[in-house]
């Protein structure tokens, strides 16, 4: 089992999420982020699948740091929008957009769409690239729907204030970090990665 892994992200919330799940599993693996290393040109996410983009990021991080690297590419798929925004989730309203702009556009696109046609799911592909060239990928999903009310909740990021997980009546952004970890797409993929690490012990 590697003593250290690097998560190819500058997003502190994603890093904290992975550290929580690894710690909860009782594994003595140090999880680092890109801010722990000298900067390097990060690859553009040019692939058309979550898995392809995740491997682009993990491969670059493994090459630049010499450590086992993992990277996720995640996004929202909305049935009414033919599974979009998909891999464009973070840039849905433009290359320089922010979460509020993306959420506003999504709500506008679903304006007038009834509740039964607002089904959606969060999707995650978590890729690993080891220094010896080993490559693995794990997937996670969280089904639910897009609310027809105002965005709600202060936790999470991205589309969380609009997304109501299946079986719940609150948005992802209204869940605690631990509650979200237990059902989220990224949490599911990370737990599979943690199970893989445990198998190496």
C-alpha positions in Angstrom: 0.0 0.0 0.0 1.5 3.4 -0.9 2.4 5.6 2.0 1.3 8.8 0.1 -1.1 9.5 -2.7 -1.8 12.7 -4.5 -5.3 13.8 -5.4 -5.0 15.8 -8.6 -7.1 18.8 -7.5 -6.8 22.3 -6.2 -10.3 22.0 -4.7 -9.9 22.0 -0.9 -13.4 20.5 -0.5 -12.6 17.5 -2.6 -9.3 17.0 -0.8 -11.1 17.2 2.6 -13.7 14.7 1.4 -11.0 12.2 0.4 -9.1 12.7 3.6 -12.3 12.1 5.7 -13.1 8.8 4.0 -9.5 7.5 4.1 -9.3 8.4 7.8 -12.6 6.8 8.6 -11.3 3.6 7.0 -8.4 3.6 9.4 -5.8 3.6 6.7 -2.4 5.2 7.3 -2.1 6.8 3.9 -1.2 10.5 3.6 -3.4 12.3 1.1 -1.8 15.2 -0.6 -3.2 17.8 -3.0 -1.6 19.7 -5.9 -0.9 22.7 -3.6 1.6 20.5 -1.8 3.8 20.4 -5.0 5.4 23.0 -7.3 2.9 24.0 -9.9 2.8 22.4 -13.4 0.7 22.9 -16.5 -2.5 21.0 -15.8 -4.0 19.2 -18.8 -7.1 20.5 -20.5 -10.1 18.3 -20.0 -10.5 17.5 -23.7 -12.0 14.0 -23.4 -15.7 13.3 -24.0 -16.1 11.0 -21.0 -15.6 11.4 -17.2 -13.2 8.5 -17.2 -11.1 10.0 -20.0 -10.7 13.3 -18.3 -10.0 11.6 -14.9 -7.1 9.7 -16.5 -5.7 12.8 -18.1 -5.4 14.5 -14.7 -4.2 11.5 -12.9 -1.5 10.7 -15.5 -0.2 14.2 -15.3 -0.1 14.2 -11.5 1.7 10.9 -11.4 4.3 12.0 -13.9 4.9 15.3 -12.2 5.0 14.1 -8.6 6.4 10.6 -8.9 3.6 9.4 -6.6 0.5 7.3 -7.1 -2.1 9.8 -8.3 -5.8 9.8 -8.3 -8.2 12.2 -10.0 -11.9 12.4 -10.4 -14.0 13.8 -13.1 -17.6 14.3 -11.9 -20.7 16.0 -13.2 -24.4 16.1 -13.4 -26.6 14.4 -16.0 -30.1 15.6 -16.4 -32.6 13.3 -18.2 -34.6 16.2 -19.7 -31.4 17.7 -21.1 -30.2 14.4 -22.8 -27.7 13.7 -20.0 -26.2 17.2 -20.1 -24.4 19.1 -18.7 -22.3 15.9 -18.3 -18.6 16.5 -18.7 -19.3 20.2 -19.2 -20.9 20.5 -15.8 -18.3 22.9 -14.4 -18.3 25.1 -17.5 -22.0 24.9 -18.4 -22.6 28.6 -18.6 -19.2 29.4 -20.1 -15.5 28.9 -19.6 -15.2 31.6 -16.9 -18.5 30.8 -15.1 -19.0 30.2 -11.4 -21.4 27.9 -9.5 -24.1 30.5 -9.2 -24.1 31.1 -13.0 -24.3 27.4 -13.8 -27.1 26.9 -11.3 -29.1 29.8 -12.8 -28.7 28.5 -16.3 -29.8 25.0 -15.3 -32.9 26.3 -13.6 -33.7 28.5 -16.6 -33.4 25.5 -18.9 -35.7 23.5 -16.7 -38.2 26.3 -16.2 -41.7 24.9 -16.5 -40.6 21.2 -16.6 -42.7 19.2 -14.1 -41.2 17.4 -11.1 -41.5 13.9 -12.7 -39.3 15.0 -15.7 -36.5 16.6 -13.5 -34.7 13.3 -12.9 -30.9 13.6 -12.7 -27.8 11.9 -11.3 -24.4 12.8 -10.2 -21.7 10.7 -11.9 -18.0 10.2 -10.8 -15.1 8.5 -12.4 -12.1 8.1 -10.1 -8.9 7.2 -11.9 -5.6 6.0 -10.4 -2.2 6.0 -12.1 0.7 4.5 -10.3 4.4 5.2 -10.9 4.8 1.7 -12.3 2.1 2.4 -14.9 -0.8 0.6 -13.3 -4.1 2.2 -14.1 -7.5 1.6 -12.5 -10.8 3.4 -12.4 -13.8 3.3 -10.2 -17.3 4.7 -10.8 -20.0 6.1 -8.5 -23.5 7.4 -9.0 -26.1 9.4 -6.9 -29.6 9.5 -8.4 -32.2 12.2 -7.6 -33.9 15.1 -9.2 -33.4 18.9 -9.7 -35.6 20.9 -7.4 -38.1 23.3 -8.8 -37.7 25.6 -5.7 -34.9 28.1 -5.0 -31.4 26.8 -4.3 -31.1 25.6 -0.7 -28.2 24.8 1.6 -24.8 26.1 2.4 -22.8 22.9 2.3 -21.3 21.3 -0.8 -20.5 23.1 -4.0 -21.5 23.0 -7.7 -25.1 21.9 -8.3 -25.6 20.6 -4.7 -28.1 23.4 -3.8 -30.4 22.3 -6.6 -30.0 18.5 -6.3 -32.3 16.4 -4.1 -30.9 12.9 -3.6 -33.3 10.0 -4.2 -35.4 9.2 -1.1 -34.7 12.6 0.6 -36.6 15.9 0.7 -33.5 18.1 1.2 -30.8 19.1 -1.2 -27.2 17.8 -1.2 -26.2 21.2 0.1 -28.4 20.8 3.2 -26.7 17.5 4.2 -23.7 17.3 6.6 -20.4 16.4 5.1 -20.7 12.9 6.6 -24.2 12.4 5.4 -23.2 13.4 1.9 -20.1 11.2 1.9 -22.3 8.2 2.7 -24.5 8.5 -0.4 -22.6 10.6 -2.9 -21.2 9.6 -6.3 -17.7 10.6 -5.3 -18.0 9.0 -1.9 -19.0 5.7 -3.6 -16.0 5.8 -5.9 -13.6 6.8 -3.2 -14.8 3.9 -1.0 -14.0 1.5 -3.8 -10.5 3.1 -4.0 -10.1 2.7 -0.3 -11.2 -1.0 -0.5 -8.5 -1.4 -3.1 -5.9 0.2 -0.8 -7.0 -2.0 2.0 -6.5 -5.1 -0.2 -2.8 -4.1 -0.6 -2.2 -4.0 3.2 
